[in-house]
Amino acid sequence: MAHGAEPEVAKLNPPRGQFPATYLPWARADFGWLMGLCLATYAFYLPVLRFDFVFDDRPFILQNPWLLSWRFIPRFFTAHLVAFLHPHSQGTYYRPCLLLWLLIQRKLWNLNPVGWHLSTLTLHVLAALGVYLLAREILRHRFSAGIAALVFALHPAHVESAAWIMGLPDPLFTVLAVSALVCHIRRRQSAGSIREIWASASLLLYAAALLTKEVSLTLPVVMFAFEWMFPVPAKGGGTGLLKRVWSAFAPTLNYWGVTAIYLAIRWAAIGGLSHPLTSLSWQTLMATWPIAVWSHLKILVWPVRLSPFYDVPYTTHFGFAVFVLPLAAVVGSVLVLGWLGWRSPRVAFASVWLYLPMALLLNLRVFPEGEFVHDRFMYFSSVGFSLLIALGAEYLAASPKFPLSVRTRQVATVIALGLILGSATVYYERFWANDWVLYGRALAVAPDNNLATNNLAADLSNQGRYQEAIVLYARILERAPDYSLAQYNLGYCQYHTGQFEDARRNLTRAIALTAAEPEPYLYLGLTNFRTGHQEEALANLRHAVGISPENARYRFTLGMVLRAQGDLPGARAEFVSALALEPNLSDAREQLNEIEKQLAAP
């Protein structure tokens, strides 16, 4: 039998309520784990440095005028996340710190995808190191902490957040949120002025996390769970329930205060706490909850056939296969972890972290139609999952029921997990190399996903393969006649292939479905211009500029049409405005110089 196995197992389940008052001293093994985690994560993700901008990278990075100047920073705090594209529409996401991070990265890397990928990957590495620091405090065992961080660093479900540039919100806010909790724990272990420094740092990190992604709202509840499961020994006795609740709640009061301030600011900035993107009845909403939760749990527990998109339909009835079975699976997992958590506060805490962030996913109305299951949605929950795997691995490695020494089993566990998870990560990350590969993978896994089909067609149109794109857009509209994005893109392709009457019809339909979108007005205006309807062309182009006045491309297009119609002063004004928004827009500068010569000529 393994010598010393019994004490190792005992460490995993200390008596309820006993949590060391001092921090775990740093040792050489800690630095070995940190260095190994960094090297392993960078090594397995090294291919992503060759990847291109994909998916939402284009609107958020390549086409975002707010990233061109520091003067836009105040706008980050007074508008929703995509107000640069849709300034007159309601938005659900309020993430000023995310926009600030994007601005800094744009200044550092400009449009070099290598720098952007390196930055996002580094955030994921920092998140894994944060998990190690947190696990040291919660699990009080370096091997367990290392396993938790290793699982987190190399879990293939995190490829979406580490290999895709705009997957960065998840590692960014996770770094902040996990650091806030670590500082909170260190505050409890400290005294005097150092205690206040830890407390202030924790609050600042939590505030920054809130301004990065909304799921950070769950952190005060996680902190309450920590205080409840690992309470400070009461002074003067007394173990009543109310006293226990207050003892757990009191240390989190400041975080609830920060939360209240954040919600007030959020309400003022976006006109409410959230705004639905998809209209769903309460019956559909509740009937879909089990399959939504179970689909996300499977991504963590059995990460096979991972994809940027999934075909998980809304459930309109409480049937056996679509409601009862996934509900039973979810409830069963909760009961198993609840039973284990009753015996171990650490299992209970990890389980709370696993399930709590998923509660925000139940508001299916805030997601685009059909887009309520994604790998990245489990990034924060996977911290709890990683802690659970670490506890299980440590128990198996230290159990006297198995042969070989404890150290040998620990080394074998690290090697096996690293190779299995790392190999899966390398396999799945290759699908994020470019749009063509990405959407090809998406349609192979989710052939009926409208957004995946639309985006593959958009990539075809970017390559000039308009007729192939038109076939895909028509396929979407057969399934979903009111899918406005496909309606617009179909009109866009028809404009570029000279099918102006069809383009006018589909662009007009797109405007009827989403009147706040500027792009359909822009191309309807160009279609009108090409077919000789000059007044309608100017009206639509001006409408596009009115919706998005800070878009230099819209102003440049309006200037070109005005110049073609002989309105040189009007065209000059639009080119000047375009250059004020985007000084490096060489086409606008050339047009402006030519107009200046014409106006100066006798």
Sequence and secondary structure as in RCSB ss.txt:
>XXXX:A:sequence
MAHGAEPEVAKLNPPRGQFPATYLPWARADFGWLMGLCLATYAFYLPVLRFDFVFDDRPFILQNPWLLSWRFIPR
FFTAHLVAFLHPHSQGTYYRPCLLLWLLIQRKLWNLNPVGWHLSTLTLHVLAALGVYLLAREILRHRFSAGIAAL
VFALHPAHVESAAWIMGLPDPLFTVLAVSALVCHIRRRQSAGSIREIWASASLLLYAAALLTKEVSLTLPVVMFA
FEWMFPVPAKGGGTGLLKRVWSAFAPTLNYWGVTAIYLAIRWAAIGGLSHPLTSLSWQTLMATWPIAVWSHLKIL
VWPVRLSPFYDVPYTTHFGFAVFVLPLAAVVGSVLVLGWLGWRSPRVAFASVWLYLPMALLLNLRVFPEGEFVHD
RFMYFSSVGFSLLIALGAEYLAASPKFPLSVRTRQVATVIALGLILGSATVYYERFWANDWVLYGRALAVAPDNN
LATNNLAADLSNQGRYQEAIVLYARILERAPDYSLAQYNLGYCQYHTGQFEDARRNLTRAIALTAAEPEPYLYLG
LTNFRTGHQEEALANLRHAVGISPENARYRFTLGMVLRAQGDLPGARAEFVSALALEPNLSDAREQLNEIEKQLA
AP
>XXXX:A:secstr
  TTHHHHHHHHS  TT   SS     HHHHHHHHHHHHHHHHHHGGGGG    TTHIIIIIT GGGS GGGHHH
HTTS TTTTT TTS  S   HHHHHHHHHHHHHHTT HHHHHHHHHHHHHHHHHHHHHHHHHHH  HHHHHHHHH
HHHH GGGHHHHHSGGGTHHHHHHHHHHHHHHHHHHHHT  HHHHHHHHHHHHHHHHHHHTT GGGGGHHHHHHH
HHHHS    TT    HHHHHHHHHGGGHHHHHHHHHHHHHHHHHHTSS   SS   HHHHHHHHHHHHHHHHHHH
HS  S  SS       S  IIIIIHHHHHHHHHHHHHHHHHHH HHHHHHHHHHHGGGGGGG GGGS TT    G
GGGTTHHHHHHHHHHHHHHHHHH TTSSS HHHHHHHHHHHHHHHHHHHHHHHHGGGSSHHHHHHHHHHH TT H
HHHHHHHHHHHHTT HHHHHHHHHHHHHH TT HHHHHHHHHHHHHTT HHHHHHHHHHHHHH TT HHHHHHHH
HHHHHTT HHHHHHHHHHHHHH TT HHHHHHHHHHHHHTT HHHHHHHHHHHHHH TT HHHHHHHHHHHHHHH
  
